[in-house]
Amino acid sequence: MSIRAGFKELNPNVKLAFVFEALQSFGRGIWMGNILSLYIILFSENANGIFGLTSNELLGITAGISGISMTLFVFPAGYLADKFPRDRMLKLAALIGIIAMGFLAVAGNIILIMIALFLWGIFQGVTRPAFESILADSLPSGYRSGIYSQIHLVRQFAMASGPFLNVLLFLFFGDFWEISILKTVMLVGIIISLFSTLILFLFRDDRSMGDDSESIYENQKNNGTDLQINDKLNRNKRKIPILLVTSNIIIGIGAGMTIKFFPVFFRSIYSLQPIAVQLIMGFTAIFTGLTAIIAQKFSLTRGRAEMIFTVQIIATSCLVLISFYPALYLLVPLFILRGSFMNAAQPLSRSILMDVVPKRHRGKWNSLETIAWGLFWNASAVIGGFLIGNNNFRLCFVITSAIYFVGTIPILLLIPLVHKEKNAR
């Protein structure tokens, strides 16, 4: 079957999910990652420090603001996504996203930037539970990892397109770390992110699937499985999401301490200019998408939990090597491998979670997943900023690596509980 024919057969909500993730990631790839980080750093440097903080400390705090606002709203949003139509929650999220992008577009000082990021955190907190739930409701259980990996691939290619477009913008406006240039580049991404929020108005609950998208444990229970097997199913049904989310929270804590500061690391330690950083980020996103697809294919024979553990261990080992500040020709491939392998676990983790969680509870569990990559990711960025201080990146990388290793322990416990998928969709 051709890609075009396969796309036509997808549920309309799933098609919209591809479009939303593509536009959202393209916009964020332009403005949110390395550009926003250096934009805040330059603000602080030009002001000779803000609020008595070093530039890295301020960057960590601005990331924490998004995490705090996301946390305040994600649990209520998850509860409401299970009680009310999910498409209605997405419309509300779209309105908040439009306001957040408006604030960021006009922000001319650090206070307005913080307000915009606070609103952006609310947008993410309201969006993710309803979005992930309506997507899971529109896919059959036992077949999700293929679609999740494809969405992840689209997300990463779109994310890569952002930095590659930035290369052209920096060629035109100048290959320099200057606030005026970064602001212009950010505006392009903000406009695209604004368009992505409009897609959220198009999702509809009445397009979701019925029992085919229900938890595999609910279906087995309803199919008359005997009592002894049902007891085992119920125990596994409780253990699997707890182990998954625990691992994701721990990994999220480590990631947040480091990810925001890689662009600063490239600029401060290796003296890289904007175009070089954009190319590194762009190729990392491409390899991340491809690695996720490869990991999903291997998971069909090796097992999803086994593949999650494998890619996370490889990624962590790469970060340990980066902490030694290797030569640039070694740093770049190590950085790309670290990012692509660590993020390759996300679609597999998401597919396992949505296979075992009943539809009526998906909003709440998606809230917990959002917390893992929202609150803890952003809140730990505050810790990372203070650990780095005046460019002590090595300390931060070593501590992050230790946290990553701890985060793989719940995955080891997960391996005997998770079965292979039914098909290679």
Secondary structure, DSSP 8 states (H G I E B T S, - for coil): --HHHHHHHS-HHHHHHHHHHHHHHHHHHHHTTHHHHHHHHHHHHHTT-BTTB-HHHHHHHHHHHHHHHHHHHHHHHHHHHHHS-HHHHHHHHHHHHHHHHHHHHH--SHHHHHHHHHHHHHHHHHHHHHHHHHHHHTS-TT-HHHHHHHHHHHHHHHHHHHHHHHHHHHHHH-SS--HHHHHHHHHHHHHHHHHHHHHGGG--GGGS-SGGGS-HHHHHHHTT--HHHHHHHHHHHHHHHHHHHHHHHHHHHHHHHHGGGHHHHHHHHH---HHHHHHHHHHHHHHHHHHHHHHHHHHHHH-HHHHHHHHHHHHHHHHHHHTT---HHHHHHHHHHHHHHHHTHHHHHHHHHHHHS-GGGHHHHHHHHHHHHTHHHHHHHHHHHHHHTTT-HHHHHHHHHHHHHHHTHHHHHHTTT----S---
